[in-house]
Amino acid sequence: MSHDPIDIQLKFDGVSYTGWATPADKYHEDGWPKSFHVVLNETFFGNVSRDNDQWLVDEQRPDGMADVVGKAIAAAFKPQPSRP
Protein backbone atom coordinates (compact mmCIF):
# COMPACT_ATOMS: atom_id res chain seq x y z
CA MET A 1 0.00 0.00 0.00
CA SER A 2 1.45 3.38 -0.96
CA HIS A 3 0.93 6.82 0.50
CA ASP A 4 -0.83 9.57 -1.37
CA PRO A 5 1.43 12.24 -2.86
CA ILE A 6 2.30 15.16 -0.61
CA ASP A 7 2.36 18.73 -1.86
CA ILE A 8 5.68 20.55 -1.57
CA GLN A 9 6.84 24.10 -2.20
CA LEU A 10 10.37 25.44 -2.14
CA LYS A 11 12.67 28.10 -3.43
CA PHE A 12 16.11 27.34 -4.84
CA ASP A 13 18.57 29.72 -6.45
CA GLY A 14 15.89 32.43 -6.76
CA VAL A 15 13.33 30.15 -8.44
CA SER A 16 10.05 29.09 -6.79
CA TYR A 17 8.99 25.47 -7.23
CA THR A 18 5.70 23.73 -6.49
CA GLY A 19 4.98 20.08 -6.94
CA TRP A 20 4.52 16.81 -5.15
CA ALA A 21 6.44 13.88 -3.72
CA THR A 22 5.01 10.36 -3.87
CA PRO A 23 6.42 7.98 -1.23
CA ALA A 24 7.74 4.61 -2.41
CA ASP A 25 5.97 1.42 -1.36
CA LYS A 26 8.98 0.25 0.70
CA TYR A 27 9.69 1.78 4.09
CA HIS A 28 12.53 1.88 6.60
CA GLU A 29 11.83 0.76 10.18
CA ASP A 30 11.56 4.40 11.28
CA GLY A 31 8.49 4.91 9.08
CA TRP A 32 10.24 6.85 6.31
CA PRO A 33 9.86 5.61 2.71
CA LYS A 34 13.04 4.42 1.05
CA SER A 35 12.53 7.15 -1.57
CA PHE A 36 10.10 9.70 -3.00
CA HIS A 37 9.20 10.22 -6.67
CA VAL A 38 9.36 14.02 -7.00
CA VAL A 39 7.77 16.30 -9.60
CA LEU A 40 8.50 20.06 -9.52
CA ASN A 41 6.86 22.65 -11.76
CA GLU A 42 5.25 19.79 -13.70
CA THR A 43 8.65 18.24 -14.51
CA PHE A 44 10.12 15.02 -13.09
CA PHE A 45 12.88 16.00 -10.65
CA GLY A 46 14.03 12.51 -9.66
CA ASN A 47 13.77 9.90 -6.95
CA VAL A 48 14.86 11.49 -3.70
CA SER A 49 16.10 9.41 -0.77
CA ARG A 50 17.51 10.08 2.68
CA ASP A 51 20.89 8.77 3.84
CA ASN A 52 21.18 9.72 7.52
CA ASP A 53 20.87 13.51 7.42
CA GLN A 54 21.74 13.89 3.74
CA TRP A 55 19.21 13.94 0.88
CA LEU A 56 20.19 12.38 -2.46
CA VAL A 57 18.62 12.40 -5.92
CA ASP A 58 19.17 9.87 -8.71
CA GLU A 59 19.19 12.52 -11.46
CA GLN A 60 21.81 15.16 -12.28
CA ARG A 61 20.67 18.28 -10.39
CA PRO A 62 22.37 21.47 -9.14
CA ASP A 63 24.49 21.07 -5.99
CA GLY A 64 22.41 21.57 -2.87
CA MET A 65 19.02 21.24 -4.54
CA ALA A 66 18.39 17.70 -3.26
CA ASP A 67 18.82 18.97 0.31
CA VAL A 68 16.34 21.81 -0.25
CA VAL A 69 13.84 19.38 -1.80
CA GLY A 70 14.42 16.92 1.05
CA LYS A 71 13.76 19.58 3.66
CA ALA A 72 10.49 20.46 1.93
CA ILE A 73 9.53 16.77 1.98
CA ALA A 74 10.51 16.43 5.65
CA ALA A 75 8.35 19.43 6.55
CA ALA A 76 5.30 17.93 4.82
CA PHE A 77 5.62 14.16 5.37
CA LYS A 78 4.49 12.49 8.56
CA PRO A 79 6.28 9.12 9.05
CA GLN A 80 4.26 6.13 10.18
CA PRO A 81 6.57 4.03 12.40
CA SER A 82 4.09 1.17 12.69
CA ARG A 83 4.13 0.33 8.97
CA PRO A 84 4.83 -3.31 8.15
N, C-alpha and C positions, 0 to 999 in steps of 0.2 A: 504494500500500500504506500503510495507516495503522498507527499504534502502538496497542498495547493501552492501556486507561485506566490511569492511575496513581492510587494511593490517596493522599489528602492529609488532614491534620488541622491545625487551627489554632484559635486563640482570638482573638476580636475583641470589644472592648467588653464583656468579662466573659462572653461566650457561647462555648461550645466547639462547633466544627463538625467534622464528618467528611464525607468524600465522595470524589469522584474527578474527574480532569481527563483528557479525551480529546484527544490532539493532533490537529490538523487534518492533512489529507493534503498540504498544501503547506508546504514548508520554506524557511527562509533558508539562505544559503550556510554559515553557522556551525553548521548542524545543528539549530537551534531551529525548531519549528513556527511558522507565522505566527500561530496562535492555539490556544487550548484551550477546549473545551466543558466548562464546570465545573458540577457538581452538588454542593450542600452540604446536609446534613441532608435528603436526598431531595427537594430543591427546586432547580430550575434557577437558577443564580446568574447566568450570562451567558457570553459568549465573551470570554476574557481574552487580551490580547496584550501584547507587550513592545515598547516604543519607547525604545531605548537602555537606560537604567537605570530607566525608569518603566513600571509596569504599568497597563494600561487595561482597562476593561470596557465592553461595549456596552449595558448595562442601568443604570438609575438605582440606585445603591448608596451607602451611607454613605461620606463622605470617608475616605480612607485604607484602606478595606477591600480594594480591588483590589491595593494594594501588599502587604498581609498575605497575600492569596491567592496572589499572584505569588511571594512568597518561599517559601511552602509548595510551590508547583509547582517552583521552582528547586531546592529541597532534594531533591525526589524524582525529577525528570526527568534523564535522562542523554542529552545531545545526541549525535547521530550525524553528525559532520561529513562523512562520505563519502556521504551520501544524494544521490541524483540530483536 
